[in-house]
Amino acid sequence: MLRRICKHIYVQVLIAIVIGIALGHFFPAFAQSLKPLSDVFIRLIKMITPPLIFTTIVCGASQIGEMRTLGRIAGKTIVYFEVVTTMALLLGLLMVNVFAPGEGMNIQPGTADVHVLAQYQTEMHQGGGLTGFFLHIVPSSFLSPFASGDMLQIVVIACLFAVGLSYVGEKGKPVLTFFDGVSEVLFRIVGFIMKLAPLGALGAMGFAVGKYGVAALNSLGMLLITIYVATIFFLVVVLGTICRLSGFRLLRLLNHLKGEILLVLATTSSESVFPQLIRKLEGMGCPKQVVGIVMPMGYSFNLDGTCVAQVICALFIAQAYNVPLSWGDQIGLMVLSMISSKGAAGVSGAGFVTLLATLTAFKQIPIEGAALILGVDRFISEVRAVTNMIGNAVATLVISGLEKERDNVQMATVLKLRRVPGEA
């Protein structure tokens, strides 16, 4: 019985997380040396993700047939993303005003260690803001996005290739068959890589606890509590309501994705589960063409967890430095947060980078205050990445339902729903 339970990947990942925490607490130096295990695992996933995105979009979008249909799906997806991320930002705004985690710190300008921000500020400038983002989505060559792993540029190339393939007709069928075969090979490779997931989780969690210690949670505990409460509220109320309206329950979806959630929690990278998440969504009845469009776009545009955490962190700094902000100022900050989150798409460490970009544009809050967040950013990243991943899974199911392309019988079977959505 025990052996059968331990064969499940999510059980192995959970055991690895517990071992990593124990090693980090009792043998911190050794635990920190395990970080390469996590780095190698994430590199393997990032290596396979670009060609997997390309083949998934080409095989899916080429079956749509018309540019108008492709545009309709993409249009619905963008509208959905903007509505949901706006709700995430408003919720973060409300929670940080209710909990006021930064009040009473009374930090004076010029006392924070700004040197630790240098690396992130460099990455922020590489993002180029909103204008740079729009220029950036068009690659300089066909192959460069595959070398850099830029998800958004790969989406652009793949969509153009798929539309061209759909208009070729019979001559394009051998090409489509070829990419179908390549896609199957890539998913088989993903299966091999996922066997290393427990080692990746062990290395990531061991390093985090070994370097920062559990005590790191104490220094800025109220900030973490605010972010965690706001995120849970967003998941349960906002996404939970969206799921119900679309005909399924969020808890059933979370139970089905528990392995992916644990892995993202350990690695703080939603990209670490991208390949198998595609497979699971297709297994839940989502058509390949919708999955191929919504998922890659979601990883650039639908950053629900990032939005919740970002606005809370920004206002936390304002409270810590006793910077008074009217509701008008806070709404302006929220709009800037939404813009900067798009501008940092494809930039490494985007969660913290977008915070710096927002503070740079919003002059009233001292940018040096971002150094306060660095001590607990690892713990913020966990909930941020998990929420981003869940948000994109929900979005794919919802858009598939709106397109009336979702196999509700298959979804009900996989998620063990009591009734099939749409049936009386």
Buried (B, 14 or more C-beta within 10 A) or exposed (E): EEEEEEEEBBBBBBBBBEBBBBBBBEBBEEBBBBBEBBBBBBEBBBEBBBBBBBBBBBBBBBBBEEEEBBEBBBEBBEEBBBEBBBBBBBBBBBBBBEBBBBEEBEBEEEEBEBEEBEEBBEBBBBBBBBEBBEEBBEBEEEEEBBEEBBBBBBBBBBBEBBBEBBEEEEEBEEBBEEBEEBBEEBBEBBEEBBEBBBBBBBBBBBBBBBBBEEEBBEEBEBBBBBBBBBBEBBBEEBBBEBBEEBBBBBEBBBEBBBBBBBBBBBBBBBBBBBBBBBBBBBBBBBBBBBBBBBBBBBBBBBBBBBBBBBBBBBBBBBBBBBBEBEEEBBBBBBBBBBBBBBBBBBBEBBBBBBBBBBBBBBEEBBBBBBBBBBBBBBBBBBBBBBBBBBBBBBBBBBBBBBBEBBBBBBBBBBBEBEEBBEEE
